[in-house]
Amino acid sequence: MKRLRSLSLLLLALSACGGAPSARGPFYDGASYLSDELDARELRAVRGELPKLLGKAHVEREDAAGQRTAVSPAALPEPVAVALFRVLKFGDKAAVEFDTFARGTDDARIPVSLRRESGGWVFRGGDKAVGFPRGNGDDLPARYGIGPLRDEGIAWSPRAQEVTDLALARLSPEERKALAGVPFIRRKKDTSEHLPGGAAALYSVQGCGGRVLIFDAALHDDARKFAGEPEAPLQSSVQTFMHEFGHALHRHPFRMLACSVERRSKAANARGAAFNKKPGNKRTQAELDAIQAEVKAVERDVKRLEKLAEGGPVIDAYARALGKASHPTRYGASSLSESFAESFALYRTDPAALKRLLPAVFDFFERGDHVRAMGSDG
């Protein structure tokens, strides 16, 4: 009876998934357009130019309860005036929301949230400095079921561990399954050419394994911008981490199938090798048929892996929820996978902003459709 060939498999690395419905906006914009504290001359210039930049647009203050009061440009708190000036002067014209810090007269960082609406602007905050929440960086692998924290050229600082805790704590138990056993790795800089200038953080999959890479840049913007509401601002780095967690979620079906393929191919090869070692008169047709059937099943799953690498069930479900709407951010317009990661980061760090911008996508996450899709391999 003939010998069996060994089963050779290529487990795919994931690239960007899917096309993009629209890059036109409106966008949430987490970018900051603020400089350091302005001196008296620069502040007078802001106060003088701001009415010209606003034109006929009105400005309203919104309190935490949603009540609004009209405010003249001259009466705006200094941090709000500076933030609005910078956004009007340098901001993305397609962006409708900016959460950023401005410098107060005492050099404190003041959170200001600006929203562009029909006919004008709405702001919250701008009155006082508010501290960030503190995380607990102790025993993160044991508490959340992630893999080990690894140092590759730079140690984990207490701050980096606290931010990791704050991000992981905002995930549901079902969402954390996508990070089970995944190592978190600290490096100084991204050298993968994933983005011009390097990524701030990166979730990567090769074959069966996943990893979260955290670079110094992930922690650099906390002094310039925040996530969430100005009354209780959250570190923007938490939003950065959450973006990568979003990638872990939508790549989970691929990774689980890749693990299954890897395990079953090794078993099939072992059975084939044992079969080939037997004398010809000891090889049965039934055993040969069983091994060949498993080989064909694994080869079919390899083809399914190729399909999952192009998108997968989570991205497909998200695309249906997004429909013809624009992406949550300009960066999210680069692909459906980046759009999903940006939407998920907003949902877990600033859900009110996502609900204003993309109500159908907000409902998609609220219903847990992304978690249900995680359990499918398409």
Summary of the structure (lengths in Angstrom):
residues: 378
radius of gyration: 25.4
end to end distance: 37.8
largest distance: 96.6
contacts: 1208
relative contact order: 0.16
helix: 48%
strand: 16%
